[in-house]
Amino acid sequence: MTGRKDPATVFRFQVEIDGLLVAGFSEVRGLEVETEVEVYREGGVNEYEHHLVKIRKYPSLILKHGFTHSDELWNWFEGVAEGRIERKNGSVIMLDSSGNESYRWDFFSSYPIKWTGPELKADHSELAIESLEIVHTGLKVMSKK
């Protein structure tokens, strides 16, 4: 067997971009979907208000306390910062206590907009990521159980 290193063995969430496992994170925020509505009051109807659906909103994903052996996420962020926006699909994968996939949140047409680096420590050789913020156009939840 080869000495392949899994970037997420000690983290509870893995991030996959375009089918490639790129990092592990210990915290994920922004797995939300909100449907905005417009309230309409009909004349003569005093018992209720109508709620008309307008648009779906997806907040940014914020991945915190990450770790990777790859420069894939940094290169993607750097390209966006230089004006080369490359939209990619990805997944946030939640692992169970045995390290197996239990849930997956797929996100679409995304790109990173903010990168926060770690505190530097001399005894670590991995590329650590304090936080990475990713915008996207949709979210789908997939259960593996």
Residue pairs with C-beta under 8 A, 6 or more apart in sequence:
5 69
6 21
7 14
7 21
7 22
7 23
7 24
7 67
7 68
7 69
7 70
8 14
8 21
8 23
8 24
8 25
8 67
8 95
9 24
9 99
10 24
10 67
11 24
11 25
11 26
11 65
11 66
11 67
11 95
12 26
12 94
12 95
13 24
13 25
13 26
13 27
13 28
13 63
13 92
13 93
13 94
13 95
14 21
14 23
14 24
14 25
14 92
14 93
14 95
15 21
15 22
15 23
15 24
15 25
15 63
15 66
15 73
15 90
15 91
15 92
15 93
16 22
16 90
16 91
16 93
17 72
17 73
17 76
17 88
17 89
17 90
18 88
18 89
18 90
20 72
22 68
22 70
22 72
22 73
23 63
23 66
23 67
23 68
23 70
23 73
23 129
24 66
24 67
24 68
25 63
25 64
25 65
25 66
25 67
25 129
26 64
26 65
26 66
27 63
27 64
27 65
28 61
28 62
28 63
28 64
28 92
29 61
29 62
29 64
30 59
30 60
30 61
30 62
31 61
31 92
31 105
31 139
32 58
32 59
32 139
33 56
33 57
33 58
33 139
34 56
34 57
34 58
34 59
35 53
35 54
35 55
35 56
35 57
36 53
36 54
36 55
36 56
36 57
37 51
37 52
37 53
37 54
38 51
38 52
38 54
39 49
39 50
39 51
39 52
40 49
40 50
40 51
40 52
41 49
41 50
42 50
56 138
58 107
58 136
58 137
58 138
58 139
60 113
60 133
60 134
60 135
60 136
61 92
61 107
61 110
61 133
61 134
61 135
61 136
62 131
62 132
62 133
63 92
63 129
63 131
63 132
63 133
63 134
64 130
64 131
65 129
65 130
65 131
66 128
66 129
66 130
66 131
66 132
67 126
67 127
67 128
67 129
68 126
68 127
68 129
69 126
69 127
70 127
71 127
73 112
73 115
73 129
73 132
74 115
74 127
76 86
76 88
76 111
76 112
77 112
77 115
77 132
79 85
79 86
80 86
80 111
80 112
80 113
85 111
86 111
87 109
87 110
87 111
88 109
88 110
88 111
89 106
89 107
89 108
89 109
89 110
90 106
90 107
90 110
90 134
90 136
91 104
91 105
91 106
91 107
92 104
92 105
92 107
93 101
93 103
93 104
94 101
94 102
94 103
94 104
94 105
95 101
95 102
96 102
100 144
101 144
102 143
102 144
102 145
103 141
103 142
103 143
103 144
103 145
104 141
104 142
104 144
105 139
105 140
105 141
105 142
106 139
106 140
106 142
107 134
107 136
107 138
107 139
107 140
108 136
108 137
108 138
108 139
108 140
109 136
109 137
109 138
110 134
110 135
110 136
110 137
111 134
111 135
112 132
112 133
112 134
113 133
113 134
113 135
114 131
114 132
114 133
115 129
115 131
115 132
115 133
116 129
116 130
116 131
116 132
117 128
117 129
117 130
118 128
118 129
118 130
119 130
